[in-house]
Every structure is written in structure tokens, then in C-alpha cells.
Amino acid sequence: MVKTASTMLPLGTVAPDFSLPDVSTSTPIRLATFSDKTALLVIFFCQHCPFVKHVEQQLAQIGRDYQDQSLGIVAISANDIISHPTDDPAHLQAMSDRLGFAFPVCYDATQAVAKAYTAACTPDFFLFDGDRHLVYRGQLDDSRPGNNKPVTGADLRQAIDQVLRGEAVSPDQKPSIGCNIKWTPGNEPDYFG
């Protein structure tokens, strides 16, 4: 388990478009899928990561809590399934079913979407406003596996609530920490320096 921090993509960045199949329905999910939403949360995660397992119940709860509000949510896994076969679409679908996710889960087979978002770790959160400008990229909350802090989603929830109320989100944001994305050999992004 390699602890990796999010890249902290510059605030104001426009959400890169994408088209990825929902692992449960094979329906293409793209930015336009959420065109009627005031905010969009893009989560990069995977099935096997202990950091994701630590917060998966809270991710499911966020999906339920905001299901009737103007927040679109999509979760994307980009891990190489040769090295990590339990992150394949079938395992992602089983995870979604087990947790009752109220949002689509997609698999980024080429890792192009993860690169476009400069995703670095699992979980990695990107929250966009109605114009699809980045307003939050940071941690779910202060909880980490083994630190005995409760998983509340406080940091992310505060940002979501501010966007939904039309308020500015504080730029003072802490990076998410998680396992590194498992890049296909030779496909590693250049944004790590």
C-alpha cells in the first residue's frame, strides 16, 4: 500500500468530458448525463484499496443523502486489471450492488479519463459547480485507516452543501490520501514530475 496524495488540480479547471460505460447497465455515462445538475462529483476509486474500503459506506451514504438534490455523482475506477483483477467491471458491479450505490460506477479501461482529471489516488474527489468549473478537490474527511477518527465525509459534504446553496467554496482544502492508481505499465502519467 503506497500512500499517495491527490494532485490538487487547479481550482477553476473545467471538467474534462468523458464517455465511459456504467458497469451495471453498460449505458454510456458522460458529462452531459448530469447537465440538469447544479453540481457534479467525480470520484476516482477502486474495489480493492483499503482507503476506499475504509470510506465505502460513507460514499454510499453520500449518494443516498444527495439523491434527491441537484448533485450528480459518478465513480470511476481506472486501475490496471491485469495487475489488480478485483478492480475489473464485474467486481465493481458487485461492489455497487453490495453497497447500494445510488450513482453510476464506470471503468476507465484506457486510463485516459483518470489522466485528464490528473487523478492520482483512490479515493480522489473532484467537485464541479453548475458551469463545471472545479471548486473542490480534496479529502473526504480527516479519517484514515487506523487513525481512529470517525468517517463523516465532513470536508466533502461541506463543499457540496456550499455549491448547492450557491456559495463559494473555501480554497483552503486538504488533499485526499489513498493508494496510488495502478497504471498500466508504460501508461504512467507525466504529472508526477
C-alpha positions, 0 to 999 in steps of 0.5 A, spaced: 500 500 500 503 506 497 500 512 500 499 517 495 496 524 495 491 527 490 494 532 485 490 538 487 488 540 480 487 547 479 481 550 482 477 553 476 479 547 471 473 545 467 471 538 467 474 534 462 468 530 458 468 523 458 464 517 455 465 511 459 460 505 460 456 504 467 458 497 469 451 495 471 447 497 465 453 498 460 449 505 458 454 510 456 455 515 462 458 522 460 458 529 462 452 531 459 448 525 463 448 530 469 447 537 465 440 538 469 445 538 475 447 544 479 453 540 481 457 534 479 462 529 483 467 525 480 470 520 484 476 516 482 476 509 486 477 502 486 474 495 489 480 493 492 484 499 496 483 499 503 482 507 503 476 506 499 474 500 503 475 504 509 470 510 506 465 505 502 459 506 506 460 513 507 460 514 499 454 510 499 451 514 504 453 520 500 449 518 494 443 516 498 443 523 502 444 527 495 439 523 491 434 527 491 438 534 490 441 537 484 448 533 485 450 528 480 455 523 482 459 518 478 465 513 480 470 511 476 475 506 477 481 506 472 486 501 475 490 496 471 486 489 471 491 485 469 495 487 475 489 488 480 483 483 477 478 485 483 478 492 480 475 489 473 467 491 471 464 485 474 467 486 481 465 493 481 458 491 479 458 487 485 461 492 489 455 497 487 450 492 488 453 490 495 453 497 497 447 500 494 450 505 490 445 510 488 450 513 482 453 510 476 460 506 477 464 506 470 471 503 468 476 507 465 479 501 461 484 506 457 486 510 463 485 516 459 479 519 463 483 518 470 489 522 466 485 528 464 482 529 471 490 528 473 487 523 478 492 520 482 489 516 488 483 512 490 479 515 493 480 522 489 474 527 489 473 532 484 467 537 485 464 541 479 459 547 480 453 548 475 458 551 469 463 545 471 468 549 473 472 545 479 471 548 486 473 542 490 478 537 490 480 534 496 479 529 502 473 526 504 474 527 511 480 527 516 479 519 517 484 514 515 485 507 516 487 506 523 487 513 525 481 512 529 477 518 527 470 517 525 468 517 517 463 523 516 465 525 509 465 532 513 470 536 508 466 533 502 459 534 504 461 541 506 463 543 499 457 540 496 452 543 501 456 550 499 455 549 491 448 547 492 446 553 496 450 557 491 456 559 495 463 559 494 467 554 496 473 555 501 480 554 497 483 552 503 482 544 502 486 538 504 488 533 499 485 526 499 490 520 501 489 513 498 493 508 494 496 510 488 492 508 481 495 502 478 497 504 471 498 500 466 505 499 465 508 504 460 501 508 461 504 512 467 502 519 467 507 525 466 504 529 472 508 526 477 514 530 475 
